[in-house]
Amino acid sequence: MPCSMTGFARQEAKYPWGTLIWEVRSVNHRYLEPHFRLPDFIRELEPALREQLRKSLSRGKVEASFSYQLGGTDTSQELTINPTLLKQVTSAIDSVNDVLSRTNADIAAVNPLELLRWPGMLTDNDIDRDELLNASLDLFKQALNTLVENRAREGEELKGLIEQRLQGIDTQVAQVRAILPGILQAQRQKLLEKLESLKVDLDNDRLEQEMVYLAQKTDVDEELDRLDTHVTEVRRTLKQKSSVGRRLDFLMQELNREANTLSSKSIVTDTTQAAIELKVLIEQMREQIQNIE
């Protein structure tokens, strides 16, 4: 079953010591390209996060953002300020204000609440670091599972759209097969009428040679057979559980090649229109397949 490369998931978990939130979104890409936005205190989890991502997805540009808020429903826990970080931040602010004062620029007042929002400024002495890291990793796995489910659901919709186009190709191929005998007969009659109008005598052997040449030049049985074969292969590929996007993209190229050949061999409007319709259907499928993992 094909999976879409587009999806979004948000997972939130509340604990006595705070709230953790993961947001994971993905779009189509030739390869798996992960990007993480992490606060410093869980930066060490990035290798494990990437490994979990590789186990779950094979293609797509993935952006994963983590946010948190320490301080939960347990009022017995006391939040304390990180004195070292506070000193570093205030020292940096003093340096900036010193430069501004020498240039006669306005010095903005520092809001203490903004300082408290600085990453890592507030700490909770009762929070176990290992518990926090494990909770963050577990929550990411949950968000990733939701993302996979969403991509699979959208992939099922894409599969339905592709199958509709495959049915359209079947219809066009069947119509061309049905009119092929009449095309040659019509061309034979057309040639006879032209020779008669030009008062040209042509023996039967030469006429048959011309018709054989015309039949060979316009023979599209092989192209129609290959179209049928490729359509069958696309349907078989859509049933596979592995990543199928690249294979489907290759099959679209093969289908388009046969449609182009059919168009180049066309000698009547009906087959030309059929070739154009085939190209439209193939292009519509190709656009959908670009988003399949």
Sequence and secondary structure as in RCSB ss.txt:
>XXXX:A:sequence
MPCSMTGFARQEAKYPWGTLIWEVRSVNHRYLEPHFRLPDFIRELEPALREQLRKSLSRGKVEASFSYQLGGTDT
SQELTINPTLLKQVTSAIDSVNDVLSRTNADIAAVNPLELLRWPGMLTDNDIDRDELLNASLDLFKQALNTLVEN
RAREGEELKGLIEQRLQGIDTQVAQVRAILPGILQAQRQKLLEKLESLKVDLDNDRLEQEMVYLAQKTDVDEELD
RLDTHVTEVRRTLKQKSSVGRRLDFLMQELNREANTLSSKSIVTDTTQAAIELKVLIEQMREQIQNIE
>XXXX:A:secstr
   BS EEEEEEEEETTEEEEEEEEEE  SSEEEEEE  GGGGGGHHHHHHHHHHH SSEEEEEEEEEEE  S T
TS EEE HHHHHHHHHHHHHHHHHHHHTT       HHHHHTSTTSEEETT  HHHHHHHHHHHHHHHHHHHHHH
HHHHHHHHHHHHHHHHHHHHHHHHHHHHHHHHHHHHHHHHHHHHHHHTT    HHHHHHHHHHHHHHH  HHHHH
HHHHHHHHHHHHHT SS  HHHHHHHHHHHHHHHHHHHHT  SHHHHHHHHHHHHHHHHHHHHHTTB 
